[in-house]
Amino acid sequence: MAVAKTSDENRKLDKTDQLEISPEQLRIGMYVDLNCSWFKHPFPRRSFKLSSASQITTIKGLGLRTVVVYPRESDPDPDAEGAPAEGTSADGISSEGDPTLTAVAETELPNPFEETEAETAASLIPLELPTAGDYHQAVELASETYRQLLSTSTQMMEDLSGGSEEGMRSAETMIGGLSALLTNTDAAGTVASAFDPEEVGDASVLHSLNVATLSMMVAQKFDIDQDALKMIGMAGLLLDIGERRIPRHILDMRGRRSEPEPVKYQLHPYLGVEILRGFPGIPEEVLDVVRSHHERLDGSGYPEKLKGDQISLPTRIVSAVDHYDTLVNSRYAEEALSPAEALSTMYKHQKQLFSTEVVVALIHTLGVYPPGTVVCLSNGAFGLVLNINFKHRLKPLVLIFHQVPTDPQHTVDLLAERDLSILHAVAPEELPRPMVEYFRLKRWTGYFIQSSMRTA
């Protein structure tokens, strides 16, 4: 499912002619550049054509002194002779709402039984996938790398909680490495997954690393620079640092706690900001995300009951990813959803809580059948989705289940097997125990995108 770009997004801006005006002078049809940090506004892009009065209202509330306008990219003034009627762009598109948002809101999740032309054309990143022969070696390498990061993360969190500068240096090094990896054009979409819970001494550390990595992946779908991408990752990594000042019995009961305890737990965003302010130079943008990552668009979140445009886009990204990882890696195994179930739940049933644009970007990132999903194939076999095929999302690499384990394990590239296709995903609770053990489907799933063998 691709979000169609408007002609304005595809067109190269003519910046030789620009004006700076007060937000009070804005009108529908103007092509604007907010000229402020990506973290200070809720729009998916800093530069865009105004298509609704609500967008103007939002910009006026940002506290900007001036906004840059590109006259040559803007629609004619509606008061001028021959200009289009108010509420309609020069292309004849209604501006009562953002066309992209409207298209997304009216689109259902991709049909898992049929690959549409739009899906086939959605080559978000033209990547070269590893061959089946290299795949298992690549997964082992990725898994080992992820475990090393987890080990580093545990010590890093302890150092940060104690106010040690070494902890912050470790965090910056980790995010720098992830940023370099995720922006490498050779990244193959391979995901190291299915970590055993007993291998993770501190589950919150794995959650933080998952959120940091996946948030950076989702953020790449938006118009941001590398500095902003790293701050997104840093915020995802540190978002729950305040939990280390919450009593252990409350943390162990969250999700099943009595009425007074949620109030105590809901202080952890403030506690996190308090800890991080002890490190000179920590970006305010990171603190904003840490403080607000439990806010929801409808105002039902905490700690400040922010809603709608009061929540920045980076916060919307991290909060959606944080929630997704919580659904998949629930503290209670019987409540855990499959990756596909979690995406469907957020897209269809939690629209009021999370940005549609962000959830769509999350779907684009993980695919129709996210890695870790067990699927039934057209020949009756069962397989575990191993990767994201960015060019053909319904044709991933899958690990085939056998009653007697094979050596090497049987991996099938559905893109090469034209007569073989995915029929449907299989819910975790429907899987027999031998299949769970074969696929090592445990509670925890990593999203570490590892590079191709050459890059690794």
C-alpha positions as a LaTeX table, in Angstrom:
\begin{tabular}{lrrr}
\hline
Residue & $x$ (\AA) & $y$ (\AA) & $z$ (\AA) \\
\hline
Met1 & 0.00 & 0.00 & 0.00 \\
Ala2 & 1.74 & 3.14 & $-1.17$ \\
Val3 & 0.95 & 6.69 & $-0.23$ \\
Ala4 & 0.72 & 8.54 & $-3.51$ \\
Lys5 & 2.82 & 11.66 & $-3.77$ \\
Thr6 & 1.24 & 14.79 & $-5.06$ \\
Ser7 & 2.70 & 16.64 & $-7.99$ \\
Asp8 & 3.96 & 19.27 & $-5.54$ \\
Glu9 & 6.06 & 16.70 & $-3.67$ \\
Asn10 & 7.62 & 15.39 & $-6.88$ \\
Arg11 & 8.33 & 18.85 & $-8.26$ \\
Lys12 & 11.67 & 20.49 & $-7.56$ \\
Leu13 & 11.13 & 23.78 & $-5.82$ \\
Asp14 & 12.16 & 27.01 & $-7.48$ \\
Lys15 & 13.84 & 28.75 & $-4.56$ \\
Thr16 & 15.11 & 31.73 & $-6.51$ \\
Asp17 & 11.92 & 33.59 & $-5.66$ \\
Gln18 & 10.75 & 33.45 & $-2.06$ \\
Leu19 & 9.07 & 35.65 & 0.52 \\
Glu20 & 8.95 & 35.71 & 4.30 \\
Ile21 & 5.52 & 36.53 & 5.67 \\
Ser22 & 3.70 & 36.39 & 8.98 \\
Pro23 & 1.63 & 33.25 & 9.66 \\
Glu24 & $-1.36$ & 35.59 & 9.83 \\
Gln25 & $-0.93$ & 36.27 & 6.10 \\
Leu26 & $-1.12$ & 32.64 & 5.02 \\
Arg27 & $-3.85$ & 31.40 & 2.70 \\
Ile28 & $-4.83$ & 28.10 & 1.12 \\
Gly29 & $-2.79$ & 27.36 & $-2.00$ \\
Met30 & 0.48 & 28.89 & $-0.78$ \\
Tyr31 & 3.57 & 26.67 & $-0.96$ \\
Val32 & 5.32 & 27.19 & 2.37 \\
Asp33 & 8.52 & 26.26 & 4.15 \\
Leu34 & 8.05 & 26.38 & 7.92 \\
Asn35 & 11.77 & 27.12 & 8.32 \\
Cys36 & 11.95 & 25.51 & 11.76 \\
Ser37 & 13.14 & 22.31 & 13.36 \\
Trp38 & 11.44 & 19.14 & 12.13 \\
Phe39 & 10.70 & 18.41 & 15.80 \\
Lys40 & 8.64 & 21.56 & 16.32 \\
His41 & 5.75 & 20.85 & 13.95 \\
Pro42 & 3.35 & 17.92 & 13.36 \\
Phe43 & 3.52 & 17.86 & 9.56 \\
Pro44 & 5.23 & 15.02 & 7.64 \\
Arg45 & 7.23 & 17.58 & 5.64 \\
Arg46 & 8.55 & 21.02 & 6.38 \\
Ser47 & 7.73 & 22.27 & 2.87 \\
Phe48 & 4.28 & 21.71 & 1.36 \\
Lys49 & 1.30 & 23.42 & $-0.25$ \\
Leu50 & $-1.40$ & 24.57 & 2.14 \\
Ser51 & $-4.62$ & 22.74 & 1.36 \\
Ser52 & $-6.85$ & 23.42 & 4.37 \\
Ala53 & $-7.73$ & 26.06 & 6.93 \\
Ser54 & $-6.79$ & 23.63 & 9.71 \\
Gln55 & $-3.19$ & 23.53 & 8.46 \\
Ile56 & $-3.02$ & 27.32 & 8.69 \\
Thr57 & $-4.48$ & 27.23 & 12.19 \\
Thr58 & $-1.83$ & 24.71 & 13.21 \\
Ile59 & 0.99 & 26.84 & 11.81 \\
Lys60 & $-0.31$ & 29.90 & 13.64 \\
Gly61 & $-0.11$ & 27.91 & 16.85 \\
Leu62 & 3.57 & 27.02 & 16.36 \\
Gly63 & 4.75 & 30.44 & 17.51 \\
Leu64 & 6.75 & 31.14 & 14.34 \\
Arg65 & 7.53 & 34.78 & 13.58 \\
Thr66 & 7.69 & 34.23 & 9.82 \\
Val67 & 7.05 & 31.52 & 7.24 \\
Val68 & 8.81 & 31.22 & 3.88 \\
Val69 & 6.49 & 31.23 & 0.83 \\
Tyr70 & 7.42 & 30.27 & $-2.74$ \\
Pro71 & 5.16 & 32.34 & $-5.03$ \\
Arg72 & 6.04 & 30.41 & $-8.20$ \\
Glu73 & 5.02 & 27.13 & $-6.56$ \\
Ser74 & 1.85 & 28.58 & $-5.02$ \\
Asp75 & $-1.64$ & 28.71 & $-6.50$ \\
Pro76 & $-2.85$ & 32.11 & $-7.72$ \\
Asp77 & $-4.48$ & 34.37 & $-5.18$ \\
Pro78 & $-8.20$ & 33.41 & $-5.05$ \\
Asp79 & $-9.07$ & 37.11 & $-5.13$ \\
Ala80 & $-7.32$ & 37.49 & $-8.45$ \\
Glu81 & $-9.29$ & 37.20 & $-11.70$ \\
Gly82 & $-9.45$ & 33.66 & $-13.09$ \\
Ala83 & $-8.17$ & 32.05 & $-9.90$ \\
Pro84 & $-9.72$ & 28.76 & $-8.71$ \\
Ala85 & $-12.48$ & 28.96 & $-6.15$ \\
Glu86 & $-11.61$ & 28.91 & $-2.47$ \\
Gly87 & $-11.27$ & 25.41 & $-1.11$ \\
Thr88 & $-9.95$ & 24.07 & $-4.40$ \\
Ser89 & $-6.32$ & 23.84 & $-5.49$ \\
Ala90 & $-5.04$ & 24.66 & $-8.95$ \\
Asp91 & $-5.26$ & 20.93 & $-9.72$ \\
Gly92 & $-8.96$ & 20.91 & $-8.82$ \\
Ile93 & $-8.38$ & 18.86 & $-5.67$ \\
Ser94 & $-10.59$ & 19.73 & $-2.71$ \\
Ser95 & $-8.57$ & 21.30 & 0.08 \\
Glu96 & $-11.01$ & 20.57 & 2.88 \\
Gly97 & $-8.44$ & 18.00 & 3.99 \\
Asp98 & $-4.94$ & 16.94 & 3.05 \\
Pro99 & $-5.38$ & 14.77 & $-0.12$ \\
Thr100 & $-2.70$ & 12.34 & 1.00 \\
Leu101 & $-4.28$ & 11.89 & 4.42 \\
Thr102 & $-7.71$ & 11.46 & 2.86 \\
Ala103 & $-6.43$ & 8.78 & 0.47 \\
Val104 & $-4.74$ & 6.89 & 3.29 \\
Ala105 & $-7.75$ & 7.11 & 5.60 \\
Glu106 & $-9.99$ & 5.60 & 2.91 \\
Thr107 & $-7.63$ & 2.75 & 2.10 \\
Glu108 & $-7.88$ & $-0.64$ & 3.76 \\
Leu109 & $-4.89$ & $-2.75$ & 4.68 \\
Pro110 & $-3.33$ & $-4.48$ & 1.66 \\
Asn111 & $-5.17$ & $-7.62$ & 0.55 \\
Pro112 & $-2.90$ & $-10.55$ & 1.54 \\
Phe113 & $-4.39$ & $-12.70$ & $-1.24$ \\
Glu114 & $-3.58$ & $-10.43$ & $-4.15$ \\
Glu115 & $-0.57$ & $-8.33$ & $-5.11$ \\
Thr116 & $-1.83$ & $-5.15$ & $-6.71$ \\
Glu117 & 0.02 & $-3.06$ & $-9.25$ \\
Ala118 & 0.43 & $-0.34$ & $-6.65$ \\
Glu119 & 2.00 & $-2.83$ & $-4.25$ \\
Thr120 & 4.36 & $-4.13$ & $-6.91$ \\
Ala121 & 5.37 & $-0.59$ & $-7.81$ \\
Ala122 & 5.99 & 0.39 & $-4.20$ \\
Ser123 & 9.76 & 0.01 & $-4.40$ \\
Leu124 & 10.42 & 2.31 & $-1.49$ \\
Ile125 & 14.10 & 1.37 & $-1.45$ \\
Pro126 & 15.47 & $-0.65$ & $-4.39$ \\
Leu127 & 17.55 & $-3.13$ & $-2.43$ \\
Glu128 & 19.41 & $-6.29$ & $-3.39$ \\
Leu129 & 18.44 & $-9.21$ & $-1.17$ \\
Pro130 & 20.92 & $-11.88$ & $-0.04$ \\
Thr131 & 20.66 & $-15.27$ & $-1.71$ \\
Ala132 & 19.05 & $-18.16$ & 0.14 \\
Gly133 & 22.46 & $-19.77$ & 0.48 \\
Asp134 & 23.85 & $-16.75$ & 2.31 \\
Tyr135 & 20.75 & $-16.08$ & 4.32 \\
His136 & 21.32 & $-18.24$ & 7.40 \\
Gln137 & 24.88 & $-17.02$ & 7.76 \\
Ala138 & 23.56 & $-13.46$ & 7.51 \\
Val139 & 20.93 & $-14.10$ & 10.19 \\
Glu140 & 23.52 & $-15.59$ & 12.55 \\
Leu141 & 25.76 & $-12.58$ & 12.01 \\
Ala142 & 22.87 & $-10.18$ & 12.60 \\
Ser143 & 21.77 & $-12.07$ & 15.70 \\
Glu144 & 25.25 & $-11.97$ & 17.19 \\
Thr145 & 25.54 & $-8.25$ & 16.42 \\
Tyr146 & 22.19 & $-7.59$ & 18.05 \\
Arg147 & 23.15 & $-9.55$ & 21.16 \\
Gln148 & 26.34 & $-7.51$ & 21.43 \\
Leu149 & 24.29 & $-4.34$ & 21.21 \\
Leu150 & 21.97 & $-5.68$ & 23.91 \\
Ser151 & 24.92 & $-6.35$ & 26.18 \\
Thr152 & 26.22 & $-2.85$ & 25.59 \\
Ser153 & 22.75 & $-1.41$ & 26.14 \\
Thr154 & 22.40 & $-2.99$ & 29.57 \\
Gln155 & 25.59 & $-1.36$ & 30.82 \\
Met156 & 24.68 & 1.87 & 29.04 \\
Met157 & 21.32 & 2.10 & 30.84 \\
Glu158 & 22.98 & 1.46 & 34.19 \\
Asp159 & 25.54 & 4.19 & 33.49 \\
Leu160 & 22.84 & 6.64 & 32.39 \\
Ser161 & 20.72 & 5.94 & 35.47 \\
Gly162 & 23.76 & 6.64 & 37.62 \\
Gly163 & 24.52 & 9.90 & 35.82 \\
Ser164 & 27.71 & 8.61 & 34.17 \\
Glu165 & 28.87 & 10.42 & 31.04 \\
Glu166 & 30.10 & 7.06 & 29.73 \\
Gly167 & 26.47 & 6.00 & 29.37 \\
Met168 & 25.65 & 8.94 & 27.14 \\
Arg169 & 28.77 & 8.37 & 25.04 \\
Ser170 & 27.74 & 4.74 & 24.56 \\
Ala171 & 24.24 & 5.79 & 23.53 \\
Glu172 & 25.56 & 8.27 & 20.97 \\
Thr173 & 27.96 & 5.67 & 19.54 \\
Met174 & 25.18 & 3.09 & 19.28 \\
Ile175 & 22.78 & 5.45 & 17.51 \\
Gly176 & 25.53 & 6.61 & 15.15 \\
Gly177 & 26.20 & 3.01 & 14.17 \\
Leu178 & 22.50 & 2.26 & 13.64 \\
Ser179 & 22.10 & 5.40 & 11.56 \\
Ala180 & 25.00 & 4.44 & 9.30 \\
Leu181 & 23.62 & 0.93 & 8.88 \\
Leu182 & 20.02 & 1.95 & 8.19 \\
Thr183 & 21.01 & 4.54 & 5.60 \\
Asn184 & 23.35 & 2.17 & 3.76 \\
Thr185 & 21.90 & 1.43 & 0.33 \\
Asp186 & 23.05 & $-2.19$ & 0.61 \\
Ala187 & 20.82 & $-2.88$ & 3.62 \\
Ala188 & 19.01 & $-6.09$ & 2.79 \\
Gly189 & 15.88 & $-6.05$ & 4.92 \\
Thr190 & 17.05 & $-9.06$ & 6.91 \\
Val191 & 15.68 & $-9.08$ & 10.46 \\
Ala192 & 17.29 & $-10.88$ & 13.37 \\
Ser193 & 14.35 & $-12.14$ & 15.39 \\
Ala194 & 13.06 & $-14.72$ & 17.87 \\
Phe195 & 15.36 & $-14.01$ & 20.80 \\
Asp196 & 14.72 & $-16.24$ & 23.79 \\
Pro197 & 13.50 & $-14.30$ & 26.85 \\
Glu198 & 16.01 & $-16.11$ & 29.05 \\
Glu199 & 18.81 & $-14.67$ & 26.92 \\
Val200 & 17.75 & $-11.14$ & 27.84 \\
Gly201 & 18.59 & $-10.08$ & 31.37 \\
Asp202 & 16.60 & $-6.85$ & 31.13 \\
Ala203 & 13.58 & $-6.97$ & 28.81 \\
Ser204 & 13.26 & $-3.17$ & 28.87 \\
Val205 & 16.68 & $-2.89$ & 27.24 \\
Leu206 & 15.58 & $-5.04$ & 24.30 \\
His207 & 12.39 & $-3.00$ & 24.00 \\
Ser208 & 14.37 & 0.26 & 23.90 \\
Leu209 & 16.74 & $-1.03$ & 21.23 \\
Asn210 & 13.81 & $-2.30$ & 19.16 \\
Val211 & 12.03 & 1.05 & 19.42 \\
Ala212 & 15.18 & 3.01 & 18.53 \\
Thr213 & 15.89 & 0.89 & 15.45 \\
Leu214 & 12.35 & 0.67 & 14.12 \\
Ser215 & 11.67 & 4.36 & 14.81 \\
Met216 & 14.66 & 5.31 & 12.68 \\
Met217 & 13.45 & 3.00 & 9.92 \\
Val218 & 9.98 & 4.57 & 9.96 \\
Ala219 & 11.39 & 8.10 & 10.15 \\
Gln220 & 13.26 & 7.47 & 6.91 \\
Lys221 & 9.90 & 7.54 & 5.13 \\
Phe222 & 9.61 & 11.23 & 5.96 \\
Asp223 & 11.54 & 14.26 & 4.79 \\
Ile224 & 14.24 & 14.48 & 7.47 \\
Asp225 & 18.00 & 14.89 & 7.67 \\
Gln226 & 20.55 & 12.66 & 9.38 \\
Asp227 & 20.76 & 14.79 & 12.51 \\
Ala228 & 16.99 & 14.51 & 13.03 \\
Leu229 & 17.15 & 10.76 & 12.31 \\
Lys230 & 19.76 & 10.29 & 15.02 \\
Met231 & 17.71 & 12.29 & 17.51 \\
Ile232 & 14.72 & 10.06 & 16.73 \\
Gly233 & 16.88 & 7.02 & 17.47 \\
Met234 & 18.26 & 8.55 & 20.65 \\
Ala235 & 14.75 & 9.36 & 21.89 \\
Gly236 & 13.61 & 5.80 & 21.13 \\
Leu237 & 16.58 & 4.36 & 22.97 \\
Leu238 & 16.07 & 6.53 & 26.07 \\
Leu239 & 12.28 & 6.83 & 26.15 \\
Asp240 & 11.80 & 4.60 & 29.20 \\
Ile241 & 14.90 & 5.56 & 31.19 \\
Gly242 & 12.54 & 7.02 & 33.82 \\
Glu243 & 11.16 & 3.55 & 34.57 \\
Arg244 & 14.37 & 2.87 & 36.47 \\
Arg245 & 13.06 & 5.14 & 39.20 \\
Ile246 & 9.72 & 3.33 & 39.40 \\
Pro247 & 9.39 & 0.62 & 42.10 \\
Arg248 & 9.92 & $-2.85$ & 40.68 \\
His249 & 6.58 & $-4.21$ & 41.88 \\
Ile250 & 4.76 & $-1.54$ & 39.86 \\
Leu251 & 6.77 & $-2.29$ & 36.72 \\
Asp252 & 6.09 & $-5.99$ & 37.08 \\
Met253 & 2.35 & $-5.39$ & 37.33 \\
Arg254 & 1.90 & $-2.79$ & 34.60 \\
Gly255 & $-0.95$ & $-3.71$ & 32.33 \\
Arg256 & $-2.58$ & $-5.61$ & 35.21 \\
Arg257 & $-2.24$ & $-3.15$ & 38.04 \\
Ser258 & $-4.75$ & $-1.76$ & 40.49 \\
Glu259 & $-6.11$ & 1.76 & 40.14 \\
Pro260 & $-3.61$ & 3.77 & 42.25 \\
Glu261 & $-0.49$ & 2.30 & 40.62 \\
Pro262 & $-0.98$ & 3.63 & 37.08 \\
Val263 & $-0.66$ & 7.14 & 38.50 \\
Lys264 & 2.80 & 6.29 & 39.83 \\
Tyr265 & 3.83 & 4.60 & 36.61 \\
Gln266 & 2.66 & 7.55 & 34.52 \\
Leu267 & 5.32 & 9.69 & 36.16 \\
His268 & 8.10 & 7.84 & 34.33 \\
Pro269 & 8.22 & 10.27 & 31.34 \\
Tyr270 & 8.91 & 13.16 & 33.75 \\
Leu271 & 11.45 & 11.06 & 35.64 \\
Gly272 & 13.19 & 10.26 & 32.37 \\
Val273 & 13.49 & 13.93 & 31.47 \\
Glu274 & 14.84 & 14.63 & 34.97 \\
Ile275 & 17.56 & 11.99 & 34.55 \\
Leu276 & 18.54 & 13.14 & 31.07 \\
Arg277 & 18.73 & 16.82 & 32.01 \\
Gly278 & 21.74 & 15.85 & 34.10 \\
Phe279 & 23.72 & 15.42 & 30.88 \\
Pro280 & 24.88 & 18.73 & 29.38 \\
Gly281 & 23.99 & 19.18 & 25.73 \\
Ile282 & 21.10 & 16.70 & 25.60 \\
Pro283 & 18.88 & 18.04 & 22.77 \\
Glu284 & 15.54 & 19.50 & 23.84 \\
Glu285 & 14.00 & 17.60 & 20.92 \\
Val286 & 14.98 & 14.30 & 22.54 \\
Leu287 & 13.57 & 15.41 & 25.89 \\
Asp288 & 10.29 & 16.39 & 24.20 \\
Val289 & 9.84 & 12.89 & 22.76 \\
Val290 & 10.77 & 11.20 & 26.06 \\
Arg291 & 8.28 & 13.40 & 27.90 \\
Ser292 & 5.45 & 12.91 & 25.40 \\
His293 & 5.80 & 9.36 & 24.03 \\
His294 & 2.68 & 8.19 & 25.87 \\
Glu295 & 0.50 & 11.04 & 24.57 \\
Arg296 & $-2.27$ & 10.12 & 22.11 \\
Leu297 & $-3.92$ & 12.12 & 19.34 \\
Asp298 & $-7.33$ & 12.03 & 21.02 \\
Gly299 & $-5.97$ & 13.43 & 24.30 \\
Ser300 & $-6.30$ & 10.12 & 26.18 \\
Gly301 & $-2.57$ & 9.75 & 26.82 \\
Tyr302 & $-0.33$ & 11.03 & 29.61 \\
Pro303 & 1.29 & 12.82 & 31.38 \\
Glu304 & $-0.07$ & 16.12 & 29.96 \\
Lys305 & $-3.12$ & 14.99 & 27.95 \\
Leu306 & $-1.75$ & 16.54 & 24.76 \\
Lys307 & $-3.79$ & 16.01 & 21.63 \\
Gly308 & $-3.67$ & 16.48 & 17.88 \\
Asp309 & $-1.23$ & 19.11 & 16.66 \\
Gln310 & 0.26 & 19.53 & 20.12 \\
Ile311 & 2.18 & 16.31 & 19.46 \\
Ser312 & 5.22 & 16.61 & 17.17 \\
Leu313 & 5.76 & 14.19 & 14.32 \\
Pro314 & 8.89 & 12.64 & 15.93 \\
Thr315 & 6.82 & 11.93 & 19.03 \\
Arg316 & 4.07 & 10.43 & 16.87 \\
Ile317 & 6.62 & 8.11 & 15.26 \\
Val318 & 8.25 & 6.93 & 18.48 \\
Ser319 & 4.93 & 6.53 & 20.32 \\
Ala320 & 3.44 & 4.41 & 17.51 \\
Val321 & 6.54 & 2.20 & 17.32 \\
Asp322 & 6.63 & 1.91 & 21.11 \\
His323 & 3.01 & 0.74 & 21.12 \\
Tyr324 & 3.58 & $-1.68$ & 18.22 \\
Asp325 & 6.51 & $-3.31$ & 19.98 \\
Thr326 & 4.46 & $-3.58$ & 23.17 \\
Leu327 & 1.67 & $-5.38$ & 21.28 \\
Val328 & 4.08 & $-7.85$ & 19.67 \\
Asn329 & 6.34 & $-8.33$ & 22.68 \\
Ser330 & 3.71 & $-8.28$ & 25.41 \\
Arg331 & 4.89 & $-8.96$ & 28.95 \\
Tyr332 & 2.21 & $-11.63$ & 29.00 \\
Ala333 & 2.79 & $-14.25$ & 26.31 \\
Glu334 & $-0.89$ & $-15.10$ & 25.96 \\
Glu335 & $-1.66$ & $-11.49$ & 25.04 \\
Ala336 & 1.08 & $-11.07$ & 22.42 \\
Leu337 & $-0.08$ & $-10.38$ & 18.87 \\
Ser338 & 1.64 & $-11.45$ & 15.69 \\
Pro339 & 3.33 & $-8.58$ & 13.78 \\
Ala340 & 0.54 & $-8.63$ & 11.18 \\
Glu341 & $-2.17$ & $-8.61$ & 13.87 \\
Ala342 & $-0.51$ & $-5.69$ & 15.64 \\
Leu343 & $-0.34$ & $-3.61$ & 12.45 \\
Ser344 & $-3.94$ & $-4.40$ & 11.59 \\
Thr345 & $-5.08$ & $-3.49$ & 15.11 \\
Met346 & $-3.36$ & $-0.12$ & 15.00 \\
Tyr347 & $-4.53$ & 0.70 & 11.48 \\
Lys348 & $-8.16$ & $-0.38$ & 11.73 \\
His349 & $-9.07$ & 0.00 & 15.39 \\
Gln350 & $-6.78$ & 2.62 & 16.90 \\
Lys351 & $-6.99$ & 5.41 & 14.34 \\
Gln352 & $-7.97$ & 7.88 & 17.04 \\
Leu353 & $-4.75$ & 7.22 & 18.95 \\
Phe354 & $-2.00$ & 7.23 & 16.35 \\
Ser355 & $-1.16$ & 9.22 & 13.23 \\
Thr356 & $-2.47$ & 7.47 & 10.11 \\
Glu357 & 0.59 & 8.64 & 8.18 \\
Val358 & 2.92 & 7.11 & 10.75 \\
Val359 & 1.05 & 3.79 & 10.89 \\
Val360 & 1.08 & 3.62 & 7.08 \\
Ala361 & 4.84 & 4.29 & 7.15 \\
Leu362 & 5.16 & 1.50 & 9.71 \\
Ile363 & 3.27 & $-0.84$ & 7.37 \\
His364 & 5.50 & 0.24 & 4.48 \\
Thr365 & 8.56 & $-0.49$ & 6.61 \\
Leu366 & 7.56 & $-3.94$ & 7.85 \\
Gly367 & 5.51 & $-5.08$ & 4.86 \\
Val368 & 2.20 & $-6.93$ & 4.53 \\
Tyr369 & 3.72 & $-9.95$ & 6.25 \\
Pro370 & 6.29 & $-8.57$ & 8.70 \\
Pro371 & 9.33 & $-10.69$ & 9.57 \\
Gly372 & 8.41 & $-13.15$ & 12.29 \\
Thr373 & 4.97 & $-13.88$ & 10.79 \\
Val374 & 4.08 & $-17.55$ & 10.27 \\
Val375 & 2.25 & $-18.06$ & 6.97 \\
Cys376 & 0.44 & $-20.89$ & 5.20 \\
Leu377 & 1.64 & $-21.39$ & 1.63 \\
Ser378 & $-0.34$ & $-22.47$ & $-1.43$ \\
Asn379 & 1.22 & $-25.96$ & $-1.34$ \\
Gly380 & 0.03 & $-26.53$ & 2.23 \\
Ala381 & 3.42 & $-25.93$ & 3.85 \\
Phe382 & 3.98 & $-23.53$ & 6.73 \\
Gly383 & 6.79 & $-21.01$ & 6.76 \\
Leu384 & 8.28 & $-18.22$ & 8.85 \\
Val385 & 8.75 & $-14.89$ & 7.04 \\
Leu386 & 12.42 & $-13.97$ & 7.30 \\
Asn387 & 12.82 & $-10.69$ & 5.49 \\
Ile388 & 11.20 & $-7.70$ & 3.84 \\
Asn389 & 11.28 & $-7.82$ & 0.05 \\
Phe390 & 11.03 & $-4.09$ & $-0.67$ \\
Lys391 & 10.25 & $-4.62$ & $-4.34$ \\
His392 & 7.71 & $-7.45$ & $-4.00$ \\
Arg393 & 6.22 & $-7.37$ & $-0.53$ \\
Leu394 & 4.18 & $-10.54$ & $-0.97$ \\
Lys395 & 7.24 & $-12.52$ & $-2.05$ \\
Pro396 & 9.55 & $-12.68$ & 0.96 \\
Leu397 & 12.09 & $-15.30$ & 1.93 \\
Val398 & 10.51 & $-17.95$ & 4.18 \\
Leu399 & 11.86 & $-20.70$ & 6.41 \\
Ile400 & 9.86 & $-23.89$ & 5.75 \\
Phe401 & 8.64 & $-26.04$ & 8.65 \\
His402 & 9.59 & $-29.74$ & 8.66 \\
Gln403 & 8.56 & $-32.29$ & 11.26 \\
Val404 & 12.16 & $-33.49$ & 11.33 \\
Pro405 & 14.61 & $-30.56$ & 11.28 \\
Thr406 & 16.77 & $-30.43$ & 8.17 \\
Asp407 & 20.41 & $-29.42$ & 7.93 \\
Pro408 & 20.72 & $-26.92$ & 6.42 \\
Gln409 & 17.27 & $-25.57$ & 7.10 \\
His410 & 14.96 & $-25.33$ & 4.09 \\
Thr411 & 14.58 & $-21.72$ & 2.93 \\
Val412 & 12.42 & $-20.72$ & $-0.05$ \\
Asp413 & 12.55 & $-17.45$ & $-1.97$ \\
Leu414 & 8.94 & $-16.92$ & $-3.06$ \\
Leu415 & 10.03 & $-14.47$ & $-5.73$ \\
Ala416 & 11.87 & $-17.31$ & $-7.48$ \\
Glu417 & 9.05 & $-19.81$ & $-6.94$ \\
Arg418 & 6.37 & $-18.43$ & $-9.26$ \\
Asp419 & 3.91 & $-21.24$ & $-8.52$ \\
Leu420 & 4.17 & $-20.78$ & $-4.77$ \\
Ser421 & 2.43 & $-18.01$ & $-2.85$ \\
Ile422 & 1.22 & $-17.02$ & 0.60 \\
Leu423 & $-2.41$ & $-17.87$ & 1.37 \\
His424 & $-2.70$ & $-16.26$ & 4.79 \\
Ala425 & $-0.96$ & $-15.53$ & 8.05 \\
Val426 & $-1.38$ & $-17.93$ & 10.97 \\
Ala427 & $-2.17$ & $-16.61$ & 14.45 \\
Pro428 & 0.38 & $-17.64$ & 17.12 \\
Glu429 & $-2.25$ & $-19.39$ & 19.23 \\
Glu430 & $-3.12$ & $-21.66$ & 16.29 \\
Leu431 & 0.41 & $-23.05$ & 15.99 \\
Pro432 & 1.25 & $-26.51$ & 17.35 \\
Arg433 & 4.06 & $-26.68$ & 19.86 \\
Pro434 & 6.55 & $-28.43$ & 17.51 \\
Met435 & 6.17 & $-25.58$ & 15.02 \\
Val436 & 6.71 & $-22.97$ & 17.72 \\
Glu437 & 9.89 & $-24.73$ & 18.77 \\
Tyr438 & 11.06 & $-25.20$ & 15.17 \\
Phe439 & 10.70 & $-21.50$ & 14.40 \\
Arg440 & 11.89 & $-20.54$ & 17.88 \\
Leu441 & 8.85 & $-18.32$ & 18.21 \\
Lys442 & 9.42 & $-16.85$ & 21.64 \\
Arg443 & 8.09 & $-13.66$ & 23.16 \\
Trp444 & 10.73 & $-11.32$ & 21.90 \\
Thr445 & 11.28 & $-10.10$ & 18.38 \\
Gly446 & 14.13 & $-7.87$ & 17.23 \\
Tyr447 & 13.94 & $-5.50$ & 14.29 \\
Phe448 & 17.65 & $-5.13$ & 13.67 \\
Ile449 & 18.05 & $-4.54$ & 9.95 \\
Gln450 & 21.32 & $-6.08$ & 8.93 \\
Ser451 & 23.33 & $-5.27$ & 5.86 \\
Ser452 & 24.20 & $-7.59$ & 3.01 \\
Met453 & 27.02 & $-10.05$ & 3.51 \\
Arg454 & 29.40 & $-7.79$ & 1.63 \\
Thr455 & 28.60 & $-4.80$ & 3.82 \\
Ala456 & 28.66 & $-6.86$ & 7.02 \\
\hline
\end{tabular}
